[in-house]
Amino acid sequence: MNSLSVRVARSSARYPWRAILGWPLFVALCLGAGSVVGRNSARTADYRVGEAGLAEALAAESLLDRRSTEQALISRRPL
């Protein structure tokens, strides 16, 4: 009735050198499998989510310029 994590922990405690050598091999295996599976690069449309994304898409389609703006807040010192 031991869970997988308990069995792995017990095995790692009994055979520490197997665990020390096994984990880097496991990580290398995972990295290799990840590179074999492939990549799915995000497109510009993937970033346009929600209302802000809709506004950006509308602005891009209408060729609106993104002009840099500067805002300054001038306030009086409290008396």
C-alpha positions as CSV (number, residue, x, y, z in Angstrom):
1,M,0.0,0.0,0.0
2,N,3.0,2.3,-0.2
3,S,2.7,5.1,-2.7
4,L,5.2,5.6,-5.5
5,S,6.9,8.5,-3.8
6,V,7.4,6.5,-0.6
7,R,9.0,3.6,-2.6
8,V,11.2,6.0,-4.5
9,A,12.3,7.7,-1.3
10,R,13.0,4.3,0.4
11,S,15.0,3.1,-2.6
12,S,17.0,6.4,-2.7
13,A,17.8,6.0,1.0
14,R,18.9,2.4,0.6
15,Y,21.0,2.9,-2.6
16,P,22.2,6.6,-2.6
17,W,24.6,6.2,-5.5
18,R,21.9,4.8,-7.7
19,A,19.8,7.9,-6.9
20,I,22.7,10.3,-7.4
21,L,23.4,8.8,-10.8
22,G,19.8,8.1,-11.7
23,W,18.4,11.6,-11.4
24,P,20.8,13.3,-13.9
25,L,20.0,10.4,-16.3
26,F,16.3,11.0,-15.8
27,V,16.7,14.7,-16.4
28,A,18.7,14.0,-19.6
29,L,16.0,11.6,-20.7
30,C,13.3,14.2,-20.1
31,L,15.3,16.9,-22.0
32,G,15.9,14.5,-24.9
33,A,12.2,13.5,-25.1
34,G,11.2,17.2,-25.0
35,S,13.5,18.1,-27.9
36,V,12.2,15.1,-29.9
37,V,8.6,16.1,-29.4
38,G,9.2,19.4,-31.0
39,R,8.4,23.0,-30.5
40,N,5.3,25.1,-30.8
41,S,6.3,28.7,-31.2
42,A,3.8,31.4,-30.2
43,R,2.5,33.7,-32.8
44,T,1.5,37.3,-32.4
45,A,-2.1,36.4,-32.4
46,D,-1.5,34.1,-29.4
47,Y,-0.7,37.0,-27.2
48,R,-3.9,38.9,-28.1
49,V,-6.2,37.6,-25.4
50,G,-9.1,39.3,-23.7
51,E,-10.2,42.9,-24.1
52,A,-6.7,44.3,-24.2
53,G,-5.8,41.8,-27.0
54,L,-8.9,42.8,-28.9
55,A,-8.0,46.4,-28.7
56,E,-4.4,45.7,-29.8
57,A,-5.7,43.7,-32.8
58,L,-8.1,46.5,-33.8
59,A,-5.3,49.0,-33.5
60,A,-2.9,46.9,-35.6
61,E,-5.5,46.3,-38.3
62,S,-6.3,50.0,-38.6
63,L,-2.6,50.8,-38.8
64,L,-2.7,53.2,-35.8
65,D,0.7,54.5,-34.8
66,R,1.9,53.8,-31.3
67,R,3.2,57.2,-30.3
68,S,5.2,57.4,-27.1
69,T,3.5,59.6,-24.6
70,E,4.7,61.3,-21.5
71,Q,2.5,62.1,-18.5
72,A,3.4,64.4,-15.7
73,L,1.4,64.9,-12.4
74,I,1.9,68.3,-10.9
75,S,0.5,68.8,-7.5
76,R,0.7,71.4,-4.8
77,R,2.6,70.7,-1.6
78,P,0.3,70.3,1.4
79,L,0.1,73.2,3.7
